[in-house]
Amino acid sequence: MTAPVQIGEAARLAGVSAKMVRHYESLGLLGGVQRTDSGYRLYAQADVHRLRFIRRSRELGFSMTEIAELLSLWGNQERTSASVKRIAQQHVDDLSRRIAAMQAMQRSLQQLLQCCSGDERPECPILDDLAGLHEGK
């Protein structure tokens, strides 16, 4: 791709939807996108590359704030890899906390499932727990 392309083609080349391209542009993650006289957006190869960078960052679960910082570092030839590593490490630490919280939820639900007979009776320890009927015991 050498000539600028319209939004649909840029989205296709980057593997995202046109809606997401507009969203990323509204967040300032894409630089000043060219426009035709009739107002159509035109994306250069560099824009498509940024969109791919954003897509991959989203696949790894980075927040939009983190992605903006990573994009800034990516474009800064005076950056230090330590700055990039710091962001990635913080993200890994956050993922670890979220995984631990989800595993705790899973254990709690497994315990509730073991307490539920799953029969025709109306008593249900799962609903009792959700309603807080076992608090303070």
N, C-alpha and C positions, 0 to 999 in steps of 0.2 A: 504494500500500500504506500503510495507516494503522494497522491492527490488527496486533499481533505475529503472526508465522507460525511454524509448526513447521519443523524442520530441513530437511525435503525441499523445502518451498516456498522457504525462504531460499536453499538451495543452487541451486535452479532459477533464481531471480531473479538470483543473483550469477554464475551460469555456472560453478559448481564442483560437485563431488560432495559428498554428505553426509559421506562419510568425510573429505574434506579440511576441511570445516567443523569436524568434531570435532578433527582434527589441529591446525588453527589455534587452536582454543579451548584445547587442551592446552598449546600453546606460549605462551599468554597474549596472543595477538594480538587476541583479542576480549575486550572488557571483561566484567564480570559479566553473563552471559547469564541472563535470567529463566528460572524453571522453574515448571511447573504443580504443583499439589499431588501429582499422580501422577508427577512427575519429568521430564515432557517439556520439552525446551528450547523457549523462545519467543524469536524474534528480531525486534527492532524494525527499522524502516527504516534507522536509523543503523548497525545491525549488518550489514545487507545492503550498505550503502554501503562499509563497511570491508572486507567480503569482496570486493567488486569492486575496491577499491584493492589488496588483496593479490593477487588474480588478475592484474591488469594488471602489478603489480610482478614477479610470477613470470614472466609472459610476456616481460618485459624481462631476465630472468635474475638479478634481485637475490636475494641469499641471505636466509634467514629473519632473520638478525641485522640485515642492512641494512634489511629490510622493517620490523622492529620499530622501528628508529631512525627510518625515514621516517614511520611511523605516529605516533610520538611527536612528531615535528616538525609533522606535519600537524595534530595536535590542539593544538599550542602556538601561540597567537596572538602570542606574543612571540618567535617563531623569527626567524632571519635566513635569507634566501634563500641566503646564502653557505654556511650549514650544509648545506642541501639540495644545492646545487651541488657541494660537496666530496664528498658520498657518491656522487653521480652520476658525477663525474669519476673517482673511484677505481674505480668499476665499469667505466667505459669503458676506463681504463688496464688493468685486469685482463682485460677482453675482448680488448684489443689484444694483450696478452702471450699469451693462450690461442690466438688466431687465428694469431699468428706461430709458435707451437709446432706447431699443427696443419698449417700450411703446410710447415714443416720436415719433419714426418712424411710429408706427401704427396710432397714432393720425394724423400725417401729411398725411399719405396715405388715411386715412378715409376722411379728408378734401378734398383732391384732387378728391377722388371718388365722393363726393357730388357735386363738381364743374363740373364734366364731365356728359354730357347728355347721352352719350353712344348710340348716334343715328347714322344715315348714313352720317352725315356731317364729313368733314375731320378735323375740328377744335377739338383740344384735349388739355385741360388744364393740363392733366397729362404729356403729352409729352412736352408741353411748359415749365412746371416747371422743368422737368428733363434737358431740354436744357438751363435752366437759363434765360428764356425770361421774367420772372417776377421779376428778381433781381433788386434791387434799386427802386422799386415802393412802 
